[in-house]
Amino acid sequence: MGIGHIDTVESKSEVSGLEFIVDSREKWKLVWASKLRKLGCDVRIEALEAGDFATKHTVFERKTVADFVQSMRGNYGRVGGRLFDQAHKLIRFAQRTDRIPFLVIIGDFGEYKEAVKQYGNLNVNAVFGAIASVIVRYDINVIWNLRGEDEAIFVMYKIAEKVAEGKLNVPHRQSIRKVHTDPKVIRVANVLGVSPKLAARLVQKFGGLRRILLASDQELMTVKGVGPVVLSRIKALIGE
């Protein structure tokens, strides 16, 4: 599909709704704008300082699994590259404009395995570590294991809608640090979306996030507070 160069495009849906800004530098900006309009959104296409999509209260950076893994590549076998530079810009923009930042990753666990095969200095554990770093170091909410572009657009739309309506309270991650200072506990609490107390019990039992993700249902259920909800989150993370 050929897409011409457009600096600014404004298009409004017939139904007045949530207003999205789509970054004008993105290749698929017109496709994304069309999908958002079909959901009833008003859309502007213009250059964003950071992120690919923004509303009044939210900003989203969108990546496929391949994009994410490629952005991790650093020098001398280290994880780095563009990923953390982009995360820094995203959180700085979000803080300055009073928006909630999100990183949206499209693809399942199998795609992570395929992507890391292309790079000899990376493995799946490094990918998990990078996702955890984005959450813990930069206070960015990460949504991953999304099954394609349409689902990603819809999830971003629903999040932005709920935030605008005041129906989605995203916990401030600094509050977790006030309760617990162990970085392993903070990482588990953020990645699994559990309380610091439950995260601490999981870390005490398994030692860290990697072993928690590899543990069986029976092993996990021995920890007080672990039930079907937590198990389903872990299965989603590992692609089951």
Backbone torsions as a table, in degrees:
resi	resn	phi	psi	omega
1	MET	NA	124.7	178.5
2	GLY	-86.6	131.2	178.8
3	ILE	-124.7	119.0	-178.9
4	GLY	-74.7	166.5	179.0
5	HIS	-75.3	123.9	178.8
6	ILE	-132.6	122.8	-179.6
7	ASP	-76.3	-47.5	-179.0
8	THR	-143.9	128.1	176.9
9	VAL	-130.7	133.4	175.5
10	GLU	-117.1	131.4	177.8
11	SER	-145.5	133.0	-177.8
12	LYS	-118.9	141.0	177.1
13	SER	-74.7	161.7	178.5
14	GLU	-66.1	-30.2	177.6
15	VAL	-97.3	118.3	179.9
16	SER	-64.6	129.1	-176.9
17	GLY	-153.5	-151.4	-179.3
18	LEU	-62.9	139.0	179.0
19	GLU	-99.6	125.3	176.9
20	PHE	-111.5	144.3	167.6
21	ILE	-108.2	129.1	176.4
22	VAL	-109.9	131.9	-176.6
23	ASP	-63.0	127.7	-174.8
24	SER	-70.8	-14.7	-177.9
25	ARG	-86.0	-7.0	-177.9
26	GLU	-81.2	138.8	-176.0
27	LYS	-59.7	-40.3	-173.1
28	TRP	-100.3	27.6	-174.9
29	LYS	-58.5	-40.2	-178.0
30	LEU	-70.9	-35.5	176.9
31	VAL	-64.9	-46.6	179.9
32	TRP	-63.5	-41.8	179.5
33	ALA	-60.8	-40.3	179.3
34	SER	-63.5	-42.4	179.8
35	LYS	-64.5	-39.8	179.6
36	LEU	-68.5	-38.1	178.0
37	ARG	-63.3	-36.4	178.8
38	LYS	-65.2	-22.3	176.6
39	LEU	-87.5	1.6	177.6
40	GLY	93.9	15.0	-177.9
41	CYS	-90.7	149.8	165.4
42	ASP	-85.5	140.8	-172.9
43	VAL	-130.8	133.8	168.5
44	ARG	-119.7	139.9	175.6
45	ILE	-111.2	114.8	-179.6
46	GLU	-157.3	167.0	-177.6
47	ALA	-70.4	129.7	174.7
48	LEU	-102.3	144.0	177.7
49	GLU	-64.1	-35.8	178.3
50	ALA	-154.0	153.0	179.3
51	GLY	84.0	170.7	-179.3
52	ASP	-107.5	-25.7	179.7
53	PHE	-137.4	147.8	176.0
54	ALA	-150.5	148.1	167.5
55	THR	-123.0	-173.4	-178.8
56	LYS	-60.5	-32.8	-172.9
57	HIS	-116.7	-5.2	-175.9
58	THR	-136.5	157.3	171.3
59	VAL	-141.3	136.4	-174.9
60	PHE	-123.6	130.9	167.4
61	GLU	-101.8	124.1	-176.9
62	ARG	-107.7	132.5	176.6
63	LYS	-140.6	144.4	165.6
64	THR	-80.4	167.7	176.8
65	VAL	-56.9	-44.3	-179.9
66	ALA	-61.4	-42.4	177.1
67	ASP	-59.2	-46.0	-176.3
68	PHE	-62.7	-48.5	-178.4
69	VAL	-63.9	-42.0	179.5
70	GLN	-63.8	-37.1	-179.3
71	SER	-70.9	-15.0	178.5
72	MET	-78.1	-19.9	-170.5
73	ARG	-64.0	123.3	176.2
74	GLY	-117.6	-170.3	-179.9
75	ASN	-88.2	149.7	172.8
76	TYR	58.1	37.8	175.6
77	GLY	77.7	7.3	-179.2
78	ARG	-92.7	149.1	174.4
79	VAL	-79.6	128.1	-179.4
80	GLY	-175.6	-101.6	177.2
81	GLY	59.7	-145.6	-175.7
82	ARG	-78.3	-19.6	-170.1
83	LEU	-55.3	-53.1	-174.7
84	PHE	-74.6	-27.9	172.8
85	ASP	-63.7	-43.4	178.9
86	GLN	-66.5	-39.4	178.6
87	ALA	-63.1	-41.1	179.1
88	HIS	-63.3	-44.1	179.3
89	LYS	-64.9	-38.8	-178.3
90	LEU	-65.1	-47.4	-178.0
91	ILE	-70.0	-34.5	178.1
92	ARG	-64.9	-43.4	177.4
93	PHE	-64.1	-42.9	-179.2
94	ALA	-62.6	-43.0	-179.4
95	GLN	-67.4	-40.0	-177.5
96	ARG	-69.1	-32.2	-176.5
97	THR	-104.5	6.9	178.6
98	ASP	58.5	48.1	175.8
99	ARG	-114.6	157.1	175.3
100	ILE	-92.9	124.8	-176.1
101	PRO	-90.4	142.1	177.3
102	PHE	-134.9	141.0	168.3
103	LEU	-109.6	122.8	-177.7
104	VAL	-111.4	121.8	-177.4
105	ILE	-115.5	125.3	-177.0
106	ILE	-100.3	122.9	178.1
107	GLY	139.9	157.9	-179.1
108	ASP	-102.5	-179.5	-174.6
109	PHE	-60.9	-37.3	179.3
110	GLY	-61.2	-34.6	179.2
111	GLU	-69.2	-31.3	175.1
112	TYR	-62.7	-44.0	-179.7
113	LYS	-61.3	-42.5	180.0
114	GLU	-66.5	-40.3	-176.8
115	ALA	-66.1	-41.4	-176.6
116	VAL	-71.1	-20.4	177.1
117	LYS	-63.3	-24.9	-178.2
118	GLN	-75.1	-15.8	-174.6
119	TYR	-125.8	115.5	-175.5
120	GLY	-66.4	-18.9	-176.2
121	ASN	-98.1	12.8	-178.5
122	LEU	-130.4	155.5	171.8
123	ASN	-143.2	175.0	-175.5
124	VAL	-63.0	-36.9	178.5
125	ASN	-62.0	-35.3	177.1
126	ALA	-65.3	-35.2	177.4
127	VAL	-64.5	-47.1	177.4
128	PHE	-58.9	-41.5	179.6
129	GLY	-63.3	-39.0	179.3
130	ALA	-66.9	-40.6	177.2
131	ILE	-62.4	-44.6	178.6
132	ALA	-62.2	-38.1	179.4
133	SER	-64.7	-39.9	178.0
134	VAL	-61.2	-39.7	-179.8
135	ILE	-70.0	-50.6	-170.9
136	VAL	-79.5	-45.6	-174.8
137	ARG	-77.1	-32.7	-172.4
138	TYR	-114.2	-0.2	179.0
139	ASP	56.9	39.4	178.6
140	ILE	-105.0	132.8	177.5
141	ASN	-77.0	129.2	-177.9
142	VAL	-112.2	129.4	175.7
143	ILE	-118.9	120.0	-175.5
144	TRP	-137.7	178.5	-173.5
145	ASN	64.2	31.9	175.8
146	LEU	-80.9	142.6	-170.1
147	ARG	-98.3	56.2	174.3
148	GLY	116.9	170.5	-174.4
149	GLU	-63.7	-42.7	-178.1
150	ASP	-62.6	-43.0	179.3
151	GLU	-65.0	-39.6	179.5
152	ALA	-62.6	-45.4	179.0
153	ILE	-61.3	-44.2	-178.5
154	PHE	-65.1	-41.9	179.4
155	VAL	-63.4	-43.7	178.0
156	MET	-61.9	-41.8	178.3
157	TYR	-60.5	-47.0	-177.5
158	LYS	-67.2	-38.6	177.5
159	ILE	-62.9	-48.8	-179.6
160	ALA	-60.8	-39.2	179.3
161	GLU	-63.7	-47.2	-178.1
162	LYS	-67.1	-37.6	177.2
163	VAL	-64.3	-43.7	-180.0
164	ALA	-62.7	-33.9	-179.7
165	GLU	-83.8	-5.0	-178.2
166	GLY	74.5	19.3	-177.1
167	LYS	-100.3	-2.4	179.2
168	LEU	-124.5	111.1	179.1
169	ASN	-100.0	105.7	178.0
170	VAL	-83.9	118.3	-176.8
171	PRO	-63.2	138.4	176.7
172	HIS	-77.3	122.2	-171.6
173	ARG	-68.2	-20.1	177.4
174	GLN	-61.7	-30.4	-178.8
175	SER	-64.7	-31.9	177.1
176	ILE	-66.0	-39.4	-179.8
177	ARG	-64.9	-29.4	178.1
178	LYS	-70.2	-30.6	-179.4
179	VAL	-81.8	-37.9	-175.4
180	HIS	-144.7	138.3	-177.6
181	THR	-105.7	-7.6	-179.9
182	ASP	-69.5	119.3	-178.1
183	PRO	-61.0	-30.8	178.0
184	LYS	-66.0	-40.3	179.6
185	VAL	-67.5	-43.0	178.8
186	ILE	-60.6	-43.3	-179.2
187	ARG	-62.6	-46.4	-179.1
188	VAL	-65.0	-42.6	179.8
189	ALA	-60.3	-41.4	-177.9
190	ASN	-74.3	-44.9	-176.6
191	VAL	-68.5	-42.0	-177.5
192	LEU	-90.5	-11.3	-179.7
193	GLY	67.5	38.6	180.0
194	VAL	-113.9	169.7	-179.6
195	SER	-70.2	155.7	176.7
196	PRO	-57.8	-34.1	-180.0
197	LYS	-65.6	-44.8	178.6
198	LEU	-67.8	-39.8	177.9
199	ALA	-59.6	-40.7	179.5
200	ALA	-64.1	-39.7	178.3
201	ARG	-66.2	-38.7	178.5
202	LEU	-66.1	-41.7	178.4
203	VAL	-65.6	-39.8	178.5
204	GLN	-62.3	-36.7	-178.3
205	LYS	-77.7	-44.3	-170.0
206	PHE	-111.2	-17.3	176.4
207	GLY	96.3	-23.6	-179.4
208	GLY	172.7	177.3	-173.8
209	LEU	-61.9	-42.4	-175.9
210	ARG	-59.5	-46.6	-179.1
211	ARG	-70.3	-29.7	175.8
212	ILE	-64.2	-44.8	-178.9
213	LEU	-66.6	-27.8	-178.7
214	LEU	-90.4	-10.1	-176.5
215	ALA	-70.6	153.4	177.4
216	SER	-78.9	163.5	177.4
217	ASP	-58.2	-41.0	-178.5
218	GLN	-62.8	-41.7	178.8
219	GLU	-65.8	-42.8	-178.7
220	LEU	-65.1	-37.4	-177.0
221	MET	-69.2	-11.4	176.7
222	THR	-76.6	-11.7	179.9
223	VAL	-90.1	127.0	-179.6
224	LYS	-59.2	128.1	178.6
225	GLY	101.9	-12.1	178.6
226	VAL	-87.1	123.7	179.3
227	GLY	-137.6	-164.0	-177.5
228	PRO	-57.8	-35.1	-177.9
229	VAL	-65.5	-48.2	179.8
230	VAL	-64.9	-41.4	178.9
231	LEU	-61.0	-40.7	-179.5
232	SER	-65.9	-35.5	177.8
233	ARG	-65.5	-42.4	-179.8
234	ILE	-65.2	-42.1	179.1
235	LYS	-63.1	-37.4	178.2
236	ALA	-65.0	-38.2	-178.8
237	LEU	-66.5	-35.2	-177.7
238	ILE	-96.5	5.9	172.2
239	GLY	82.1	23.0	178.4
240	GLU	-95.1	NA	NA
